[in-house]
Amino acid sequence: MRSSSRCQDDDGFDTARKLKQAARNHSSVLRAEMRSALKTDPGVQGSDRAAYLGAFYMMVVSAIMAIDSVIVRLLSPEVHPFIMGFTRAGFGLLAVLPWILRRRSMLATHYRARHFVRAALKLASLIAFFYAFASAPLADVTAIAFTSPIFVFLGAWLLLGEQPRRARLIAMAIGFVGVLIVVRPGQAGELPPGLWFALAGALLTAVIQLLLKDMSATDSTETLVAWNLILMVPIAAVPALLVWSNPSPAAWGFLALQGVMGAFNMMLATKAFSLAEASLIAPFDFLRLPFVALLGWLLFSQPVTASTLIGGTVIFLATLLMARSAGRRVISQT
């Protein structure tokens, strides 16, 4: 009996030792997991979320810009681009004016001179694209506008000191090839004047985006949008007065809609470029091409050619590669 009792005691001791060892092992695992969690940099995680949020904002911007190009096309026979520039700034300012008056502190800024330069550049880029959409196919103008991220990438590299990563270089090259497929250079002779205006607008847009990257370091999105609209109105009034003619009531309605959308779009774009690197955010504007192609087909019966579809697919693949480069950047820093 004593032998049997001793065996039971030994079994109990063995079980206790095993439970104690399992608890010790579980505790070690928990400590290891806690150390791993503490080593995770919350700043990196926040940077990852900000990059993807900025990309999402830029996709919304692309959709709104596609609608804006349709409005320009509809109004172009009646309304001069100079007038469109003035009404866009004016109605945009009216849309945000109550908000500005309630929060006058947002007008505090360190970049008064730069705000003026940015407003002038923004007006010039708008007018250039207005001329382009009025005189050239919507899809072709949009494709030419996609050269802007290339200018942004080069400017961010040469002027802002952002290091070019191989994945982004490849994505930029793929995106440019997609644009060439859409435009088909050499098949229709020289580029029409409308596309030259589009190229000028793309270059001006890139300069604006680079300015935003620096200014957004201290000025809030609200400050950037407010000053841009406030300064654009008097600047745009000068050329508009030279060619002024009263639009029809229907045209006034479209102009008002364009102005409100433009103000909202400007805020989203400004916020997008404040959340992540300029060379990462800009390529997501490529998604505007399928939006424009669809609207052009539905509203103007503009055919969507095979080159547009192929080039748009190539451009979309470039944006996916750019998005994946953001994820690899975060992983490499952890």
C-alpha positions as CSV (number, residue, x, y, z in Angstrom):
1,M,0.0,0.0,0.0
2,R,2.9,2.3,1.0
3,S,4.5,1.5,-2.4
4,S,1.3,2.3,-4.2
5,S,0.9,5.6,-2.2
6,R,4.5,6.5,-2.9
7,C,3.9,6.0,-6.7
8,Q,0.9,8.2,-6.6
9,D,2.9,10.9,-4.8
10,D,5.6,10.6,-7.4
11,D,3.0,10.9,-10.2
12,G,1.5,13.9,-8.4
13,F,4.9,15.5,-8.1
14,D,5.6,14.8,-11.8
15,T,2.3,16.4,-12.8
16,A,3.0,19.4,-10.6
17,R,6.5,19.8,-12.1
18,K,5.0,19.5,-15.6
19,L,2.3,22.1,-14.9
20,K,4.9,24.4,-13.3
21,Q,7.2,24.0,-16.3
22,A,4.3,24.6,-18.7
23,A,3.4,27.8,-16.8
24,R,7.0,28.9,-16.9
25,N,7.2,28.3,-20.7
26,H,3.9,30.1,-21.2
27,S,5.2,33.0,-19.2
28,S,8.4,33.1,-21.3
29,V,6.3,33.2,-24.4
30,L,4.2,36.0,-23.1
31,R,7.3,38.0,-22.1
32,A,8.8,37.4,-25.5
33,E,5.6,38.6,-27.2
34,M,5.5,41.7,-24.9
35,R,9.1,42.5,-25.8
36,S,8.3,42.1,-29.5
37,A,5.3,44.4,-29.1
38,L,7.3,47.0,-27.3
39,K,9.9,46.9,-30.0
40,T,7.3,47.7,-32.6
41,D,7.6,51.4,-33.6
42,P,4.2,53.0,-33.4
43,G,5.5,55.8,-35.5
44,V,6.2,53.4,-38.3
45,Q,2.7,52.0,-38.0
46,G,1.2,55.5,-38.1
47,S,3.3,56.3,-41.1
48,D,2.0,53.2,-42.9
49,R,-1.6,54.2,-42.2
50,A,-1.0,57.7,-43.3
51,A,0.5,56.6,-46.6
52,Y,-2.5,54.5,-47.4
53,L,-5.0,57.1,-46.3
54,G,-3.2,59.6,-48.5
55,A,-3.5,57.2,-51.4
56,F,-7.2,56.8,-50.8
57,Y,-7.7,60.6,-50.8
58,M,-5.8,60.9,-54.0
59,M,-8.1,58.3,-55.7
60,V,-11.1,60.4,-54.6
61,V,-9.4,63.4,-56.1
62,S,-9.0,61.6,-59.4
63,A,-12.7,60.8,-59.6
64,I,-13.7,64.4,-58.9
65,M,-11.2,65.7,-61.5
66,A,-12.7,63.4,-64.1
67,I,-16.1,65.0,-63.4
68,D,-14.5,68.4,-63.6
69,S,-13.1,67.7,-67.0
70,V,-16.6,66.8,-68.3
71,I,-18.0,70.1,-67.0
72,V,-15.2,72.0,-68.8
73,R,-16.0,70.2,-72.0
74,L,-19.7,71.0,-71.6
75,L,-19.1,74.7,-70.9
76,S,-16.2,75.3,-73.4
77,P,-18.4,76.4,-76.4
78,E,-19.9,79.2,-74.2
79,V,-17.5,80.1,-71.4
80,H,-13.9,81.3,-71.9
81,P,-11.2,79.5,-69.8
82,F,-10.3,82.8,-68.1
83,I,-13.9,83.1,-66.9
84,M,-13.9,79.5,-65.7
85,G,-10.8,80.2,-63.7
86,F,-12.4,83.2,-62.0
87,T,-15.7,81.5,-61.2
88,R,-14.1,78.4,-60.0
89,A,-12.0,80.4,-57.5
90,G,-15.0,82.6,-56.6
91,F,-17.5,79.9,-56.0
92,G,-14.9,77.8,-54.2
93,L,-14.2,80.7,-51.8
94,L,-17.9,81.2,-51.2
95,A,-18.3,77.5,-50.3
96,V,-15.6,77.7,-47.6
97,L,-16.0,81.3,-46.5
98,P,-18.4,80.6,-43.5
99,W,-15.9,78.0,-42.3
100,I,-13.0,80.5,-42.6
101,L,-15.0,83.2,-40.7
102,R,-15.7,80.8,-37.9
103,R,-12.0,79.8,-37.6
104,R,-10.0,82.9,-38.5
105,S,-7.0,81.4,-36.7
106,M,-6.4,79.2,-39.7
107,L,-5.2,82.2,-41.7
108,A,-2.0,82.3,-39.6
109,T,0.8,81.3,-41.9
110,H,4.6,81.5,-42.4
111,Y,4.4,81.4,-46.2
112,R,2.5,84.5,-47.4
113,A,4.7,85.0,-50.4
114,R,4.6,81.3,-51.3
115,H,0.8,81.3,-51.0
116,F,0.7,84.0,-53.7
117,V,3.0,82.1,-55.9
118,R,1.1,78.9,-55.4
119,A,-2.2,80.6,-56.2
120,A,-0.8,82.1,-59.4
121,L,0.5,78.7,-60.5
122,K,-2.7,77.0,-59.6
123,L,-4.7,79.5,-61.8
124,A,-2.2,79.0,-64.6
125,S,-2.5,75.2,-64.5
126,L,-6.3,75.4,-64.4
127,I,-6.5,77.6,-67.4
128,A,-4.0,75.4,-69.3
129,F,-6.1,72.4,-68.7
130,F,-9.3,74.3,-69.5
131,Y,-7.9,75.1,-72.9
132,A,-6.8,71.5,-73.4
133,F,-10.1,69.9,-72.5
134,A,-11.9,72.4,-74.8
135,S,-9.8,71.5,-77.9
136,A,-8.6,67.9,-77.5
137,P,-10.1,64.5,-76.7
138,L,-10.7,64.1,-72.9
139,A,-8.7,60.8,-72.7
140,D,-5.7,62.2,-74.5
141,V,-5.6,65.3,-72.3
142,T,-5.9,63.1,-69.2
143,A,-3.1,60.9,-70.5
144,I,-0.8,63.8,-71.0
145,A,-1.7,65.1,-67.6
146,F,-0.3,61.9,-66.2
147,T,3.2,63.1,-66.9
148,S,2.9,65.3,-63.8
149,P,3.9,62.5,-61.4
150,I,7.1,62.0,-63.4
151,F,7.9,65.7,-62.8
152,V,7.0,65.3,-59.2
153,F,9.2,62.3,-58.8
154,L,12.2,64.1,-60.4
155,G,11.6,67.2,-58.4
156,A,11.2,65.3,-55.1
157,W,14.4,63.5,-55.8
158,L,16.4,66.6,-57.0
159,L,14.9,69.3,-54.8
160,L,13.4,67.7,-51.7
161,G,16.1,65.0,-51.2
162,E,13.7,62.1,-51.3
163,Q,15.7,58.9,-52.0
164,P,14.5,57.1,-55.2
165,R,13.7,53.5,-54.5
166,R,14.0,50.9,-57.2
167,A,10.4,49.9,-57.0
168,R,9.2,53.4,-57.5
169,L,11.6,54.0,-60.4
170,I,10.2,50.9,-62.1
171,A,6.6,52.0,-61.4
172,M,7.3,55.5,-62.8
173,A,8.8,53.9,-66.0
174,I,5.8,51.6,-66.3
175,G,3.4,54.5,-65.9
176,F,5.1,56.5,-68.5
177,V,5.0,53.6,-71.0
178,G,1.3,53.4,-70.3
179,V,0.9,57.1,-71.2
180,L,2.8,56.6,-74.4
181,I,0.5,53.7,-75.4
182,V,-2.5,55.9,-74.9
183,V,-1.2,58.9,-76.7
184,R,0.4,56.9,-79.6
185,P,3.1,59.4,-80.5
186,G,4.1,59.5,-84.2
187,Q,0.8,58.0,-85.4
188,A,-1.1,61.3,-85.8
189,G,1.8,63.6,-86.6
190,E,2.6,66.4,-84.2
191,L,0.7,66.8,-81.0
192,P,-2.3,69.2,-81.3
193,P,-2.1,72.5,-79.4
194,G,-4.5,71.2,-76.8
195,L,-2.1,68.6,-75.7
196,W,0.7,71.1,-75.4
197,F,-1.5,73.0,-73.0
198,A,-2.1,69.8,-71.2
199,L,1.7,69.2,-70.9
200,A,2.1,72.8,-69.5
201,G,-0.6,72.1,-67.0
202,A,1.0,68.9,-65.9
203,L,4.4,70.7,-65.3
204,L,2.7,73.5,-63.3
205,T,0.8,70.9,-61.3
206,A,4.0,69.1,-60.4
207,V,5.5,72.4,-59.2
208,I,2.5,73.0,-57.0
209,Q,2.6,69.6,-55.5
210,L,6.3,70.1,-54.6
211,L,5.5,73.4,-53.0
212,L,2.7,71.8,-51.0
213,K,5.0,69.1,-49.6
214,D,7.2,71.8,-48.0
215,M,4.4,74.2,-47.0
216,S,2.3,71.5,-45.4
217,A,5.1,70.8,-42.9
218,T,3.9,73.9,-40.9
219,D,0.6,75.1,-42.4
220,S,-2.5,73.0,-41.9
221,T,-4.7,71.8,-44.8
222,E,-7.3,74.4,-43.9
223,T,-4.7,77.2,-44.1
224,L,-3.4,76.1,-47.4
225,V,-6.9,75.8,-49.0
226,A,-8.1,79.1,-47.5
227,W,-5.2,81.2,-48.7
228,N,-5.2,79.6,-52.1
229,L,-8.8,80.5,-52.7
230,I,-8.5,83.9,-51.2
231,L,-5.6,84.9,-53.4
232,M,-6.8,83.2,-56.6
233,V,-10.0,85.3,-56.8
234,P,-8.2,88.7,-57.3
235,I,-5.5,87.1,-59.5
236,A,-8.1,85.4,-61.7
237,A,-10.3,88.5,-61.9
238,V,-7.8,90.4,-64.1
239,P,-7.7,88.1,-67.1
240,A,-11.5,87.3,-66.7
241,L,-12.4,91.0,-67.1
242,L,-10.6,91.1,-70.4
243,V,-12.9,88.5,-72.0
244,W,-16.0,88.8,-69.8
245,S,-19.4,87.8,-71.2
246,N,-22.4,86.7,-69.1
247,P,-22.9,82.9,-69.0
248,S,-26.4,81.5,-69.3
249,P,-28.3,80.4,-66.2
250,A,-27.5,76.7,-66.9
251,A,-23.8,77.6,-67.3
252,W,-23.9,79.5,-64.0
253,G,-25.1,76.3,-62.3
254,F,-22.3,74.2,-63.7
255,L,-19.8,76.9,-62.8
256,A,-21.0,77.0,-59.2
257,L,-20.8,73.2,-59.0
258,Q,-17.3,73.2,-60.5
259,G,-16.2,75.8,-57.9
260,V,-17.6,73.9,-54.9
261,M,-16.1,70.6,-56.2
262,G,-12.8,72.3,-56.8
263,A,-12.5,73.7,-53.3
264,F,-13.3,70.2,-51.8
265,N,-10.9,68.6,-54.2
266,M,-8.1,71.0,-53.3
267,M,-8.6,70.2,-49.7
268,L,-8.4,66.5,-50.3
269,A,-5.3,66.8,-52.5
270,T,-3.6,69.0,-50.0
271,K,-4.3,66.6,-47.2
272,A,-3.1,63.6,-49.3
273,F,0.3,65.2,-50.0
274,S,0.7,66.1,-46.3
275,L,0.3,62.4,-45.3
276,A,3.0,60.8,-47.4
277,E,5.8,61.4,-49.8
278,A,5.0,63.3,-52.9
279,S,6.5,60.6,-55.1
280,L,4.2,58.0,-53.5
281,I,0.9,59.9,-53.6
282,A,1.1,61.4,-57.1
283,P,0.9,58.2,-59.2
284,F,-2.5,57.4,-57.8
285,D,-3.8,60.2,-60.0
286,F,-3.4,57.7,-62.9
287,L,-6.7,56.2,-61.9
288,R,-8.4,59.3,-63.4
289,L,-8.0,57.7,-66.9
290,P,-10.6,55.0,-66.5
291,F,-12.9,57.5,-64.9
292,V,-12.5,60.0,-67.8
293,A,-12.8,57.2,-70.4
294,L,-16.1,56.0,-68.9
295,L,-17.6,59.5,-68.6
296,G,-16.5,60.4,-72.1
297,W,-18.1,57.3,-73.5
298,L,-21.4,57.7,-71.6
299,L,-21.8,61.5,-72.1
300,F,-20.0,62.3,-75.4
301,S,-20.0,58.9,-77.2
302,Q,-16.3,59.1,-77.3
303,P,-15.0,55.6,-78.2
304,V,-12.6,53.9,-75.9
305,T,-9.8,52.6,-78.1
306,A,-7.8,49.5,-77.5
307,S,-4.7,51.6,-76.9
308,T,-6.6,53.5,-74.2
309,L,-7.6,50.3,-72.5
310,I,-4.1,48.8,-72.7
311,G,-2.4,51.9,-71.6
312,G,-4.8,52.4,-68.8
313,T,-4.2,48.8,-67.6
314,V,-0.4,49.4,-67.7
315,I,-0.9,52.6,-65.7
316,F,-3.0,50.9,-63.1
317,L,-0.4,48.2,-62.7
318,A,2.1,51.0,-62.1
319,T,-0.1,52.4,-59.3
320,L,-0.3,48.9,-57.7
321,L,3.5,48.6,-57.8
322,M,3.8,52.0,-56.2
323,A,1.3,51.0,-53.4
324,R,3.3,47.8,-52.7
325,S,6.5,49.8,-52.4
326,A,4.9,51.6,-49.5
327,G,4.3,48.4,-47.7
328,R,7.9,47.2,-48.3
329,R,9.2,50.5,-47.0
330,V,7.4,50.0,-43.7
331,I,8.5,46.4,-43.4
332,S,12.1,47.3,-44.1
333,Q,12.0,49.8,-41.2
334,T,10.6,47.5,-38.5
